[in-house]
Amino acid sequence: MTRQFDSYLKTGDKVVVTAGKEKGKSGVITKVISDENRVVIDGLNLVKRHQRPQRMGDEAGIVTKAAPIHVSNVMLADPKTGTATRIGHKMLEDGKKVRFAKKSGEVIDK
């Protein structure tokens, strides 16, 4: 049974890469692939792929695009400091459940 990471990483979150060739770099999540527990980060883990034109007018050739990274290799960036932090969940006074950074206590999404 695989652990689901859906609950804490979302599209638009700023994350820091903690392992692999892009270790220490940060970026914004552009796509979440929840079935495979992977995320695509804008401008990181770039690979070159050969591509044929799909329809008239498309360019063919060698295309550089971002490849997915496993979610265990990224952590959410603290909104206050920008360093990697773990995520917790808590209820606000109005009854809304939000994510917060464990390092600084800052609320991530409202």
C-alpha positions in Angstrom: 0.0 0.0 0.0 1.4 3.4 -1.0 1.1 6.5 1.1 -1.0 9.2 -0.5 0.6 12.7 -0.5 -2.4 14.5 -1.9 -3.3 16.3 1.3 -0.3 18.5 1.6 1.2 19.4 -1.7 -0.9 21.4 -4.2 -0.5 23.2 -7.5 1.0 26.6 -6.9 2.9 25.7 -3.7 6.5 26.9 -3.4 8.7 23.9 -2.6 12.4 23.1 -1.9 14.0 20.0 -3.4 15.7 18.0 -0.6 17.3 15.1 -2.6 18.6 14.4 -6.1 20.5 16.4 -8.6 18.4 19.5 -8.0 19.0 19.4 -4.2 18.7 22.9 -2.5 16.8 24.5 -5.4 13.3 25.8 -5.1 10.4 26.4 -7.4 6.6 26.4 -7.8 4.6 23.2 -8.4 2.9 23.3 -11.8 1.4 19.9 -11.9 0.6 17.2 -9.3 0.4 13.5 -10.4 -1.3 11.9 -7.5 -1.5 8.4 -8.9 2.3 8.2 -9.0 3.1 10.5 -6.0 5.0 12.9 -8.2 5.1 16.6 -8.8 6.3 18.8 -11.7 8.2 21.9 -10.6 8.6 24.8 -13.0 12.2 25.2 -14.2 13.6 22.2 -12.3 14.6 18.6 -13.3 14.8 19.6 -17.0 15.2 16.9 -19.6 15.5 17.0 -23.4 13.1 15.0 -25.4 12.8 14.4 -29.2 9.4 15.4 -30.4 7.5 15.1 -33.7 5.0 17.7 -34.6 1.5 16.7 -33.4 -0.4 18.9 -35.9 0.3 21.3 -38.7 2.3 24.3 -37.5 3.8 22.7 -34.4 7.5 22.6 -34.0 9.5 19.4 -34.1 12.9 18.7 -32.7 14.6 18.5 -29.3 12.3 20.0 -26.6 13.4 20.8 -23.1 10.7 20.2 -20.5 10.4 19.6 -16.7 10.2 16.0 -15.6 8.3 14.9 -12.5 10.0 14.5 -9.1 8.9 12.1 -6.4 7.1 14.0 -3.6 9.4 12.4 -1.0 12.2 14.5 -2.4 10.5 17.9 -2.0 9.3 19.8 1.0 7.1 22.9 1.3 9.0 26.2 1.6 8.3 28.1 4.8 6.4 31.3 3.9 8.5 33.3 6.4 12.0 32.1 5.8 11.9 30.1 2.5 13.6 27.1 4.1 12.2 23.6 3.9 9.5 22.8 6.5 7.1 20.1 7.5 3.3 20.7 7.2 0.6 20.5 9.8 -3.1 20.9 9.7 -5.2 22.9 12.1 -8.7 24.4 12.4 -9.2 28.1 12.5 -11.8 29.9 14.6 -14.2 30.1 11.7 -14.1 26.3 11.4 -11.9 26.2 8.3 -9.1 23.6 8.1 -5.8 25.1 6.9 -2.2 24.0 6.4 0.5 25.6 8.4 4.4 25.5 8.4 5.7 23.7 11.5 8.9 25.8 11.7 7.3 29.2 11.8 3.6 28.5 12.5 2.6 30.6 9.5 -0.7 29.6 7.8 0.0 28.5 4.2 -3.4 28.8 2.6 -6.4 30.7 3.8 
